[in-house]
């Protein structure tokens, strides 16, 4: 996360957008999410999808019933692109909860119980992600593990690229970092690179593309193992990234 909790909300009704945003902010405050929250509001699924090519949301809340591209259709396109896996559906019709499970959402929020359900949804988000707790100790201090994009090793010099653009350099062992970060699904794509899978956009033949467009060289014969690791990661973490 880039020091800001970015939330995308899509609902065709302006008043509902306002109420959903308020529920998000109120729930975050009650839970104790201390970093700034930025809400992006959309009344059209197509426009939200287009914007997601520019912004990387930490959380996406979708109304199911909308004209044009509905919430289910938008969720399908998002999941195919791997632009963000963290998803909450919102609807006035509770019966949609069964159809919603196809997309493995983090939560289903009923508009009739907006404040109560939103609080539970954000609480689950905090519990299942490294939002609050998981930090990694560097020589200059600690960082959130989820904010580490990748680590590059040159000799004994480690260059740690953070999601906010900050670059941290220190001496150490990439092998040791790999062992320590393996439980957080970090992937060794090359003898010189260790990558956080939440930032992998695509795996090519000889390199991978990150969500910001950065291309990193991939080691020979690693592609099959990396694809399997990504599939496993998505299966375990869809909706809670």
KOLDOMAR-345424 format. One line per 8 residues: their letters; for each residue y, x, z of C-alpha. Coordinates in steps of 0.25 Angstrom, whole numbers, plus 2048, in hexadecimal, padded with zeros to 3 digits. Layout:
N
A	Y:X:Z; ...
This chain:
241
XXXXXXXX	800:800:800; 80E:805:7FD; 814:803:80A; 816:7F4:806; 80C:7E9:807; 80D:7E2:7F9; 808:7D4:7F8; 808:7CC:7EB
XXXXXXXX	808:7BD:7EC; 806:7B3:7E0; 808:7A4:7E2; 80F:79B:7D7; 817:794:7E2; 823:79B:7E7; 823:794:7F5; 814:798:7F7
XXXXXXXX	818:7A6:7F3; 823:7A7:7FE; 819:7A1:808; 80E:7AB:805; 817:7B7:806; 81C:7B2:813; 80E:7B0:818; 80B:7BF:813
XXXXXXXX	817:7C5:81A; 815:7BD:827; 806:7C0:828; 808:7CF:825; 813:7CF:830; 809:7C8:83A; 7FE:7D2:836; 807:7DE:838
XXXXXXXX	808:7E3:82A; 814:7EC:82C; 817:7F1:81E; 820:7EA:814; 81B:7DE:80C; 81F:7DC:7FE; 81B:7CF:7F8; 81B:7CC:7E9
XXXXXXXX	81B:7BE:7E5; 816:7B8:7D8; 815:7A9:7D3; 80D:7AD:7C7; 800:7B4:7C7; 803:7BC:7BA; 810:7C2:7BF; 809:7C6:7CC
XXXXXXXX	7FE:7CD:7C3; 808:7D4:7BB; 810:7D9:7C7; 803:7DE:7CD; 803:7E9:7C2; 80F:7EE:7C9; 80D:7EB:7D8; 801:7EE:7E0
XXXXXXXX	800:7E3:7EA; 7F8:7E5:7F7; 7F5:7D6:7F8; 7F5:7CB:7EE; 7F6:7BC:7F2; 7F3:7B2:7E7; 7F4:7A3:7E7; 7E8:79E:7DF
XXXXXXXX	7EE:792:7D8; 7F9:796:7CF; 7FD:793:7C1; 7FA:79D:7B6; 7F2:7A8:7BC; 7EC:7A2:7C9; 7E8:7AB:7D6; 7DA:7AC:7D2
XXXXXXXX	7DD:7B1:7C4; 7E8:7BB:7C9; 7DE:7C0:7D4; 7D4:7C3:7C9; 7DE:7CB:7C0; 7E2:7D3:7CD; 7D4:7D6:7D0; 7D0:7DA:7C2
XXXXXXXX	7DC:7E4:7C2; 7DA:7E9:7D0; 7E9:7E9:7D3; 7E7:7E4:7E1; 7DB:7DF:7E8; 7E1:7D8:7F4; 7E2:7C9:7F2; 7E5:7BC:7F9
XXXXXXXX	7E4:7AF:7F3; 7ED:7A3:7F8; 7EB:795:7F5; 7EE:787:7F9; 7DF:783:7F6; 7D5:789:800; 7CA:786:7F6; 7CE:791:7EE
XXXXXXXX	7C9:79B:7F9; 7BB:79B:7F2; 7BF:79E:7E4; 7C9:7A9:7EA; 7BD:7B1:7EF; 7B9:7B5:7E1; 7C5:7BF:7E2; 7C2:7C4:7F0
XXXXXXXX	7CF:7C1:7F6; 7D4:7C7:803; 7D7:7B9:808; 7DA:7AB:804; 7E7:7A5:809; 7E9:796:80A; 7F7:791:808; 7F5:786:812
XXXXXXXX	7F2:792:81C; 7FB:79C:816; 800:7A3:823; 7F2:7A3:82A; 7EA:7A8:81E; 7F4:7B2:819; 7F4:7B9:827; 7E5:7B9:826
XXXXXXXX	7E5:7BF:818; 7EF:7CA:81C; 7E7:7CD:828; 7DB:7CF:820; 7E2:7D8:817; 7E6:7E1:822; 7D8:7E1:828; 7D1:7E5:81B
XXXXXXXX	7DB:7EF:815; 7E0:7FC:81A; 7EE:7F5:81B; 7F0:7F9:829; 7E6:802:82F; 7E0:80C:825; 7E8:819:825; 7E5:827:820
XXXXXXXX	7EA:833:828; 7F1:83D:820; 7F7:84A:825; 805:844:823; 801:836:82A; 7F9:82A:827; 7F9:821:81B; 7F3:814:817
XXXXXXXX	7E6:816:810; 7E8:80B:807; 7F5:812:802; 7EE:81E:7FD; 7EC:81D:7EE; 7E5:82A:7EC; 7E3:839:7F1; 7E4:844:7E7
XXXXXXXX	7DE:852:7EB; 7E2:85F:7E5; 7DC:86B:7EC; 7DE:867:7FB; 7EB:860:7F8; 7EA:851:7F9; 7F4:848:7F3; 7F4:839:7F8
XXXXXXXX	7FA:82F:7EF; 7FF:823:7F7; 802:815:7F2; 811:816:7F4; 812:822:7EC; 812:82C:7F7; 80A:838:7F5; 804:840:801
XXXXXXXX	7FF:84E:800; 7F6:855:80A; 7EB:85F:80A; 7DD:85B:80D; 7CF:857:807; 7CE:84B:7FD; 7BF:84B:801; 7C3:848:810
XXXXXXXX	7CD:83D:80B; 7C2:837:803; 7B8:836:80E; 7C3:830:817; 7C8:826:80D; 7BA:822:807; 7B9:816:811; 7C6:811:80A
XXXXXXXX	7C0:812:7FD; 7C8:81D:7F7; 7C1:823:7EB; 7BF:831:7E6; 7C2:830:7D7; 7C3:83F:7D5; 7C2:84C:7DC; 7D1:84C:7DE
XXXXXXXX	7D3:83D:7E1; 7D0:833:7EB; 7D5:825:7E8; 7D8:818:7F0; 7D1:80D:7E8; 7DB:802:7EA; 7E4:80A:7E1; 7DA:80C:7D5
XXXXXXXX	7DE:803:7C9; 7D4:808:7BF; 7C8:812:7BE; 7C8:818:7B0; 7BF:822:7A9; 7C5:82F:7AF; 7D0:82A:7B8; 7D5:81F:7C1
XXXXXXXX	7E2:817:7C0; 7E9:813:7CD; 7F1:806:7D0; 7FE:80E:7CE; 7F9:814:7C0; 7F5:821:7C5; 7E9:827:7BE; 7E0:830:7C6
XXXXXXXX	7D5:839:7C0; 7C6:834:7C3; 7BB:83E:7C5; 7B0:83E:7BB; 7A4:835:7BE; 7AC:82D:7C9; 7AF:821:7C1; 7A3:819:7C4
XXXXXXXX	7A3:81C:7D3; 7B2:818:7D3; 7B0:80B:7CC; 7A5:807:7D6; 7AD:80B:7E2; 7B9:803:7DC; 7B0:7F7:7DA; 7AB:7F8:7E9
XXXXXXXX	7B9:7FA:7EE; 7BE:7EE:7E7; 7B2:7E6:7EC; 7B4:7EA:7FA; 7C4:7E9:7FA; 7C8:7DE:7F1; 7D2:7D6:7F8; 7D5:7E0:803
X	7DA:7EC:7FC
